[in-house]
Amino acid sequence: MYKGYILRIGQLRLDEAEDGGYISPGSYKVSANKEKIDDWTDYNDVRHVIYSIGKKTEISFETPGKPNLLTEEEIAKILEALETAKHTGAGLNKDSYMLDYYDPRTGEYVIDKDFTLEDINFTIEGTSPEHVYYSPVKFIFREVSSVD
């Protein structure tokens, strides 16, 4: 059941941008947790499909574009949340993050998977006397084993 956010990193809830959201509408994607390897129809017109076992989930989103560009303060909140969500225990994958995300396939939240974060590129769209404004930033998280 939906609880008012689509992704939580640490204690920071991210949702689509309407007034102050962190995720650009329409950019949140959760990949399928299976992949079709082969698909064929035999001589008896019976279809056969083989799926991979254990396909890993990928979550991606972009921050809002104009006129709702994120500022340096909002980007700092995301980066701080990433630090608090990062694994730190002995034997754990120290490059992985604990995420809590809404899975559209099930309508439920998933809290027991760990993810790595692809490199992030920051482009400054402009500045004002008070803020730095960033062009949309793309975040891609890929599921990974929690153990190093």
Disulfide bonds with the S-S distance in Angstrom:
none
